Amino acid sequence: MPTRCKMSQSADGILYYGYELKRNLRTGRWEIYWKDRRVEQDFATQAEAEEWLDEQIPLNR
């Protein structure tokens, strides 16, 4: 039985619970996208972006 993974690699970034985390090459900061639309401010680290998403999604509670 396959396990459900919350994170995987995509061509442009990292898929995390269906959201895409992308590093802006110009600024070096991380951005979150849903269906190719930016949904939140940028973050200094990938971990900060993941933490913000964890707070939005009640799966981890």
C-alpha positions in Angstrom: 0.0 0.0 0.0 1.6 3.4 -1.0 2.1 6.0 1.7 0.7 9.5 1.4 3.6 12.0 1.1 3.0 15.6 2.0 6.0 16.8 0.0 7.4 15.9 -3.5 9.5 17.6 -6.1 7.9 19.3 -9.2 9.6 20.7 -12.3 9.4 24.3 -10.9 9.4 23.8 -7.2 8.3 21.6 -4.3 4.8 20.3 -4.0 3.5 20.4 -0.4 -0.1 19.3 0.3 -1.0 20.3 -3.3 0.6 23.8 -2.9 3.7 24.6 -4.8 6.7 26.2 -3.0 9.0 28.0 -5.4 12.2 29.9 -4.7 12.4 33.3 -6.4 15.7 33.2 -8.1 15.9 37.0 -8.2 15.3 37.6 -4.5 16.2 34.2 -3.1 13.0 34.1 -1.0 10.3 31.3 -1.1 6.8 31.9 -2.4 3.6 29.7 -2.2 1.4 29.0 -5.2 -2.0 27.3 -5.6 -3.0 26.5 -9.1 -0.3 28.9 -10.5 -1.5 31.8 -8.4 0.7 33.3 -5.6 -1.3 33.0 -2.3 0.9 34.6 0.3 3.8 36.8 1.0 7.3 35.5 0.5 9.3 33.7 3.1 13.1 33.8 4.0 13.3 30.0 4.1 11.5 26.9 2.8 10.9 25.9 6.4 9.0 29.1 7.1 6.8 28.6 4.0 6.1 25.0 5.1 5.3 26.2 8.6 2.8 28.8 7.3 1.1 26.1 5.2 1.0 23.7 8.2 -0.9 26.4 10.2 -3.4 26.8 7.4 -4.2 23.1 6.8 -5.8 21.3 9.8 -4.3 17.9 8.8 -1.5 18.2 11.4 -3.8 19.0 14.3 
